[in-house]
Amino acid sequence: MYEHNLDPIAFSFFGLKIYWYSLAYIFGFIFTYWYSKKLIRNKVLNLDLEIAEDFISIGILAVILGGRIGYVFFYNFEYYLVNPVEIFKLWKGGMSFHGALIGLVCHLLIFSHKNKQDITELANLLAFSGPVGIFLGRIANFINGELIGRATNGSWGVIYKFDNLPRHPSQLYEAFFEGLVIFTVLFIYSKSELKKKLNAFSIFLILYSLARFFIEFFREPDSQLGFIFYNFSMGQILTLPMLMFGCIFLINEKNK
């Protein structure tokens, strides 16, 4: 068993506390900027560098706003309705991946139309770099001791200070399968001939939704929500539209 005693504060700078959660977002955006430029230079993405930079810059805001608003509405609306000031305390955590994705899709639609850019290429940019951001975010969740797993008898169980039960390190499962595995699959895909036939965004949607759906069985449902439908959590319910759209996009791409 592992006793969780990690500090969510990475370091303090002149009295300012820097949280691992904040660093996860910062390094995720830095990686997205660097990796996207690399993919464009290697002709994997057919985009102009300046356009990509503008897209990513505005995308940062779309992720933060979408992620936070999604969490408020999907997971804890009643609490934030009574405590609206808490919505702005991002350092405490509370971001929804599905909300961030919705924010990015809205940004994608508006940006591609306004700048007359290929929406598929912009979506693929998100797909290639997104898994690293997911990986870092889930590691930060583990450090924070949030989004904990269900109880387990396994020797790898994690015991938190606020709980006596050993639990699945579900945040690490998600970091591995939703982050590293998907990134590796898409990295290999970017080097193959498949990129001429299938788009990366469809593959990302399908792989993420499947991984998230099954890992949710090892993750404790949000206490304020519990199970939404039988033994299915909100996270599982929200993955179903992702899977559906991923399959639709993939089929449409193959039929072109």
N, C-alpha and C positions, 0 to 999 in steps of 0.2 A: 504494500500500500504506500501511496505517496501523500504526505501531508502538505497541503497547499499553503505556502507562506510567502508568496510573491507579492511585491509591492507594486501597485498600479502606477506609482510615480517613478518615472525613469530617473530624473534628477531635478534639482532646484537651481535656478539661475537668478541671483539677486532677488530672492524671495518669490520668484515666479516658478510655479510648479509645472514641469513638463511631464505629461502622461504618456505612457506607452501607446495608449489608444490614439492620441494625436499624432505620435510619430509614425504609427502604422499608416495613417492617411497620407502624411507628408511623403514618406518613402514610396508609397504606392503611386502617388502622382508623379514623383520624380522618375520612377521606373517606367511608367506609361509614356512619359515624354521622351525618354532615352530610347526605349525599345521601339516605339512607333517610328522614330526617325530612322532607326536601323532597318526596319522592315521596308520603309519607303525607299531608302538608298539601295536595298537589295532587290527592289522591284517586286516584292511580295504584295505590297499595297500600291495601287495606282492613284496616288494622291500627291498634291503639291505640299512641300514642307511647311510653307507659311500657313496654308489652309489648315493643315493638321495641327499646328501650334495653336491657332485660334480656336479650333474645335476642342482641343484638350483644355485650354485655359477656361473656357466657358463651361466645359464639362465638369470641372472641379466643383463649381457652384451647383450644377445640376445634381451631382452625387450627394452633396451635403444637404441641400434643401429637400431633394426627393427622399433620401434616406431618413431624415428626421421626420418629415411630414408623414411618410409611410409608417414609421414606428408609432407616431402619435395616433393615427387613424386605425391602423391594423391591430395594434397590440395593447394600447393603454389609453384609449380616448377619454374615458370617464375621469381618470386621474388628471390628465392635462387640462381637461375642461374646468376642473376645480382649481388647478395650480398652473395657469398659463405661463407664468414666469419660468417654470422648470423646462419649458420647451427649448429655451435658449441656452441651457446648461449642457452643451454638447460633451464637455469633458467627463460627464458622469456616465457616458455611454447611452445606448438606446438609439440604434440606427437599424433600419430595415433594409436588407438587401433588395427585396422586391420593390420597395419604395424608391431606392436609388436607381434601380433598373428602369422604373417608370419615368423617373426624372431624366435619365439619359435618353430614353426613347423619344420623349417630348423634345429634348434638345436636338436629337438626331433629325427628327422630322423638320423642325423649324430651320436648323442650320443648313441642311442639305437643300431645302427649297430656296432659302434666301441667297445662298452662295452658289446655287446651281451645281451641286456636287453629287456624285454617285452615292446614293444612300447605302448601297451594299458595301462599298469600300470603307465608308465611315463606320458602319456597323462592325465590319471585320476588324478594324482598328481597336474597337472596344473589346472584342472577343479575344484577341491575341494577348492583350496586356491585362485584362480584367482579373484573370485567375491569380495573379501575383498579389493584387490588392486584396482579394478575398483571403488568400493565405495569411497575409500580414494582419488583416482584421481579426481573423479567428485566433491567431496567436495572442493578440491583444485581449480578446475576450477571455482566453484562458488565464492570462496574467491577472486580469481584473476579477477573476472568479465569478463570471457571469455566464448566462446561458448554459448552466451546468447540465451534466448528463443524468440519466436515470441510475438508480441504485444497481450495483453489480457485486457479485461474489468473486470476481476475477482479481488476481494479484496486482493488476495494473490500476486498480481503482484509486480515485483521488478523494481525499477527505478534506473538506473545507472547514475553516474556522467556525463558520456559522451552522455547521451541519455535522452530525456524527456518522452519517452513512457513507461508505465508499461508493463513489460514482464513476460512471464511464467518463473518460476525458473526451467528451463528444466534440468539444471545440477543436481538439487536435485531429480527430477523425475528419472533421470538416476541412481543416487546414490542408490535410493531406489529399483527400479525394476531390474536394471542390476547388482546391488551389493547385497543388503540385501536379496531381495526375492530369487534370484538364490542361494545364499549361504545357505539360510534356506532350500530350496527344496533339495539341494544336501546333506545337513547335515542330514535331515530326511531320505533321500535315503541311506546314508551310514550306517544307523541303521537298514535298512529293508532287506528283502530277495531279493529285486529287484536287488541289487548289484551283485548277482550271474547270473543274466540274461541280464542286460543292463549295458553298460559302462557309467561312469559319463561324459566323454568327449563329447559323442554324445548329452547327455541331456543338457550340458552346451552350446554347439554350437546352438542347436535349441532354447533354452530359451533366450539366449542372442540376437540372430538374430531377433527373434520376438519382444522382448522388445525394442531393438534399432530401429527397423523399425518403430514401432508405435510412439515412443517418438520423433522421428525426425520430426513428424508433428507439434510438439510444439517448436521445436528448429529452430532458424534463420539459414538459409543456410549460409555457408561461403561467405563473401562479394565478395571475388575474384573469386568465382566459380558460385554462384547462384544455380539455379536448373539445374540439369544435363539432365533430361529427363522428360518432362511435369512438374509435381509438385514434382518430386522426387529428393532428395539431393544425394550428393556423399556418405554420410553415409548409406543411404538406399540401394543404388546400391551395395555397398560393403558387405552388410549383406546377400545378396541373395546367393552368393557362400557358405557362412557359413551355411545357412539353408539347402542348397542342400547336402553338405558334411555331415552335422549332420544327416540328414534323411538317407543317404546312409549307414553311419556307423551303425546307429541304426537298419536298416533292415538287414544288414549283420550279426550283432551280434545276432539278433533274429533267423536267419536262421542257425546258427551254431549247 
